[in-house]
Amino acid sequence: MKKLIFLLAVTALFMGCAVKKNTDFTLLSTKQINYDKNLEKSEKVTGEDKVYTVLGWTTGTPELKNAVNNAMSKVPNTKALADVSYYYLGWSFLLYGEQKCVVEGTALTQQ
């Protein structure tokens, strides 16, 4: 029983998890927008950019731009996202983990 408690305590030292809501945006885009045409609200979309941690080394840095592009690619003709929330999530367990940034917002389309 003591070995099990010790093993659980040591395992807990090597685990970690974090979720942080970084900020909110009213309008966010990585494309040029023609303001002469109206933007129409479409559906809610989510995009993410993820990197992995192996043996304590990360395979890159999760970037906001990639997460926004991923979300915008889910609805055709999307030029921007409205009412955007930006989250950063990370977790690790012993030798493996993930870090990602997540973007949630309403797609704005333009014909």
ZITANOR-V294799 format. One record per pair of residues at least 12 apart in sequence whose ideal C-beta (glycine too) atoms are under 7 Angstrom apart, sorted by the first residue. I is the first residue (numbers start at 1). J is the second residue. If there is no record, write none. Layout:
BEGIN
i=<I & I>
j=<J & J>
END
This chain:
BEGIN
i=<14 & 14 & 15 & 16 & 16 & 17 & 18 & 19 & 19 & 20 & 20 & 21 & 21 & 22 & 22 & 22 & 23 & 24 & 24 & 25 & 25 & 26 & 26 & 27 & 27 & 28 & 28 & 28 & 28 & 28 & 29 & 29 & 29 & 30 & 30 & 30 & 31 & 33 & 33 & 34 & 37 & 37 & 39 & 39 & 39 & 39 & 40 & 40 & 41 & 41 & 41 & 42 & 42 & 42 & 42 & 42 & 43 & 43 & 44 & 45 & 45 & 45 & 45 & 45 & 46 & 46 & 46 & 46 & 47 & 47 & 47 & 47 & 47 & 48 & 48 & 48 & 48 & 48 & 49 & 49 & 49 & 49 & 49 & 49 & 49 & 50 & 50 & 50 & 51 & 52 & 53 & 53 & 53 & 53 & 53 & 54 & 54 & 55 & 58 & 62 & 62 & 62 & 64 & 64 & 67 & 67 & 67 & 68 & 68 & 71 & 71 & 72 & 75 & 75 & 77 & 77 & 77 & 78 & 78 & 78 & 79 & 79 & 79 & 80 & 81 & 81 & 81 & 81 & 82 & 82 & 82 & 83 & 83 & 84 & 84 & 84 & 85 & 85 & 86 & 86 & 87 & 87 & 88 & 89>
j=<93 & 94 & 93 & 91 & 92 & 91 & 90 & 87 & 89 & 87 & 88 & 85 & 87 & 86 & 87 & 88 & 86 & 84 & 85 & 84 & 86 & 82 & 83 & 80 & 82 & 68 & 80 & 81 & 84 & 105 & 79 & 80 & 81 & 65 & 68 & 69 & 79 & 79 & 80 & 110 & 110 & 111 & 79 & 80 & 108 & 110 & 108 & 109 & 82 & 106 & 108 & 75 & 106 & 107 & 108 & 109 & 75 & 107 & 106 & 71 & 74 & 75 & 105 & 107 & 71 & 102 & 103 & 104 & 67 & 68 & 70 & 71 & 103 & 67 & 70 & 100 & 101 & 102 & 62 & 63 & 66 & 67 & 70 & 100 & 101 & 62 & 98 & 100 & 99 & 98 & 92 & 96 & 97 & 98 & 99 & 95 & 96 & 95 & 99 & 99 & 100 & 101 & 86 & 101 & 101 & 102 & 103 & 81 & 103 & 103 & 105 & 107 & 107 & 109 & 109 & 110 & 111 & 107 & 108 & 109 & 108 & 109 & 110 & 108 & 105 & 106 & 107 & 108 & 105 & 106 & 108 & 105 & 106 & 103 & 104 & 105 & 104 & 105 & 101 & 103 & 101 & 102 & 101 & 102>
END
